[in-house]
């Protein structure tokens, strides 16, 4: 069985994330979407909320499951029998950072990293940008799934 992981914070999940997840699901037997627990970073959505949204928007894929992790990704991979990470790349600046991480992950645990270029429709898209635009009343419909859009509006109205 070929099992891979797509890690990230997914705060919130965007259509760019879903593009990478769906394309990966078409290539591998099992895709684990691993949601990073980072207690030092202030997130808009809790880990449980992000997992709920990801579960909802990926429910159509029988080979995708959502998990949480903290600490080193290579430790998560070892605990789950994963030998490869799939990362989406939007631009050259993504590559520079991700290349360092890939080389370190291989050095630490022989975990391979596979880079998938993003669909050009989403090459500009990031969770941070979506949050900032939404915070100031900009239209982010079409950038996130409908359920995420609803939760984003609700959360920002609470703040």
N, C-alpha and C positions, 0 to 999 in steps of 0.2 A: 504494500500500500504506500502510495506517495502522499505524504502529509506535509503541508507547509503552513507557515504562520504569516499573517499580515498584521504587524503590530502598529499601535499608534495610540494617541490620546482620544481621538474622535470626539472632540468637544466643540461643536457637534459634528456628527457624521455628515459629510457632504456628498453630492452626486459624483464628485471626483473620487472619493473613497469607494463609493459603490461601483464605479466603473472598474477600478482595480480589483475589488473583491469579486465581482461577477466574471471578469475575464480570467482571474486566477481559478475560480471554481470550475471553469470550463476546461482547465488544463490538468488539474490535480484531483486525486481521489477524495482528499479531505483538506479543507481550509479552516484553520483556526484563526479567528479574528481576535487578537489579544489586546485588551484595553489596559493601558498603562495606569497604574495607581501611583500618582506622584503627589505625595502629601505636601511638598514644598511649593507646588504651583497652585494658584487659585483658579479653579475651573468654574465655568458657568453652570455646568451640569455635574451632578455627582456621578461616581462610577456606576452605581446601580441604574441611574437614569440613562447614561450612555449605553449601558448593556441592554436595557429595555428597548431603546430606540434602534440599536443595531439588530437585535433579535427580530423586531417587527419588520424592518426594511430588508432583511435577508431571509425571511421565512420561506420564500419561494425556492431557495437553494437547499436541496436535500443534503448537500455535502459541506455545508458551512455551519460552524458552531462558534459561539461567542464565549470567551473566557476573560478573566481578569488576571493581571500579573503585576508584581512589583519586584524591584531588584534588577538583576541582570537578565536580559533576554536569553542569553545562552543557557542560563539555569532553567528558565521556563522551557526552552527547547529540549534540554536533557530530560526533564521530568515528564515530558509529553512525547518523547520519541520522534522529535522533529529534527530534520537535518538541513532544512532550508528555510530562509526568510524571503518573502516577496515584498519589495518596496516600490512604490510608485515614484517616478521622477517627473517633475514639472519643468525644471530648468537646470542649466549648468550649475547654478549655486546649490541646488539640491544634491547634485552628484558629488560635489566636493565633500560635503559633510557625510553623506551616506557611504562614500567610498572609505572614509576613515573608519566608520562604524563597521562596515563589512569586513575590512581587513582585521580589525580587532576581534570581531566575533569569530573569524576563522582562526586567528592565532590562539584565542582562549579555548575554543571547543570544536574546531573544525566544522563550524556551522557555515554553510554557503549562503550567500545573499544573491538573489536574482532581482535585477532591475527591470521594471516594466515602465515604458514611457506612457505618460498619461495621454488620454484622448485630447487632441488640441482644443476641444470645447471647454476643457477644464484646466488648461495649463496655467491659468492665472489664479485658480481657486485655492483658498486655504480656509481652515476653520476660523483662524484669527481674523481674517478679512471679512468673512461672513458675519461674525459677531460684531465687528466694528461698524459695518454698514447697517446692520439691523438695529444696533444701539442708537444710531442717529436717524432712524426712520427710513432708511433706504430699502429698496425692494430686493429681497434675496430669493424670491420665488423663482424656481427653475435652477437654483444653485444647491438646494437641499431637498430631500424628500418631503412630501406634504406633512407627514406626522412630525417631522423635525421642525418644519416651519411653524406649525401650530404651537409646539412646545417652546420654541424660541420666542415667539411673540408673547406667550404667557409669562415666561420667565422674565423677559425684559420689562414687562408691564409691572411685575412685582417689585422690581428694583427701583 
